[in-house]
Amino acid sequence: MTPPPTPMLLSWLANKAGIPAHRAEVLWLAAQRHADNATTGRGSPAYWSVAMDRLHELMAAESLREDAASFGWRRWTRLNNHYWQAPLAVLDALTLNNERGWRSLKPLQLG
């Protein structure tokens, strides 16, 4: 039997919440079970809406649980990681603007 499909943005959501991908898959299955009980038609727009809402609730709770288990250090390390990535984003933007500037110069045409 093949496993049920997971949303394509599940890994992105897990990364944003700071939880492992395998834990996000377990939370997705729990959200589907909740949607099965809350709605009548599997695959209907209402079903997917309830499932995604429940997934967001479960991921937020899991993220808070992970933060509490680390005594607050996890939040600071994630914030520190964002600060380390900021200079790279600025450097990337500067090099792209520099390259676009050079491309915009047209070669001189001697007549």
C-alpha positions in Angstrom: 0.0 0.0 0.0 1.4 3.4 -0.9 1.5 6.1 1.7 -0.9 9.0 1.3 0.5 12.0 -0.5 1.9 14.9 1.6 1.6 18.6 0.7 4.6 19.8 -1.3 5.2 22.7 1.2 5.4 20.3 4.2 9.2 20.4 4.3 9.2 24.2 4.0 6.7 24.4 6.8 8.8 22.0 8.9 11.9 24.1 8.3 10.1 27.3 9.2 8.8 25.7 12.4 12.2 24.2 13.2 11.0 20.6 13.4 12.3 17.6 11.6 10.7 16.5 8.3 9.7 13.0 9.7 7.9 14.7 12.6 6.1 17.0 10.2 4.9 13.9 8.3 3.5 12.5 11.5 1.7 15.8 12.2 0.3 15.8 8.7 -1.2 12.3 9.3 -2.7 13.5 12.5 -4.1 16.5 10.7 -5.7 14.2 8.1 -7.3 12.1 10.8 -8.7 15.2 12.4 -10.1 16.3 9.0 -11.6 12.9 8.4 -13.5 13.2 11.7 -14.5 16.8 11.1 -15.7 16.7 7.5 -17.7 14.2 5.4 -16.0 14.2 2.1 -12.3 13.3 1.8 -10.7 15.4 -0.9 -13.2 18.2 -0.8 -12.0 21.8 -0.4 -13.4 21.8 3.2 -11.5 18.7 4.0 -8.1 20.2 2.9 -8.9 23.5 4.6 -9.5 21.7 7.9 -6.5 19.5 7.4 -4.1 22.5 6.7 -5.6 24.5 9.6 -5.0 21.6 11.9 -1.5 21.1 10.6 -0.6 24.7 11.3 -1.9 24.3 14.8 0.0 21.1 15.4 3.2 22.6 14.0 2.9 25.7 16.2 2.4 23.5 19.2 5.3 21.3 18.3 7.6 24.3 17.8 6.6 25.7 21.2 7.2 22.3 22.8 10.7 22.2 21.2 11.4 25.7 22.4 10.3 24.9 26.0 12.4 21.7 26.0 15.5 23.6 25.2 14.9 26.1 28.0 14.7 29.0 25.5 18.1 28.4 23.8 16.6 27.0 20.6 14.9 30.3 19.8 18.2 32.2 20.2 20.2 29.8 18.1 17.7 30.0 15.3 17.8 33.8 15.5 21.6 33.7 15.5 21.5 31.5 12.4 19.4 34.2 10.6 21.9 36.9 11.6 24.8 34.8 10.1 22.9 34.4 6.9 22.1 38.1 6.5 25.6 39.2 5.3 25.4 36.5 2.6 22.1 37.8 1.4 23.4 41.4 1.2 26.6 40.3 -0.6 24.4 38.3 -3.1 22.2 41.4 -3.7 25.2 43.6 -4.2 26.9 41.3 -6.7 23.7 40.8 -8.7 23.2 44.6 -8.9 26.8 45.1 -10.0 26.4 42.4 -12.7 23.1 44.0 -13.9 24.8 47.4 -14.1 27.6 46.1 -16.3 25.1 44.4 -18.5 23.1 47.6 -19.0 26.1 49.4 -20.5 25.9 49.2 -24.2 29.1 48.8 -26.2 30.3 52.0 -27.9 29.6 52.0 -31.6 32.3 53.7 -33.7 30.9 55.1 -36.9 
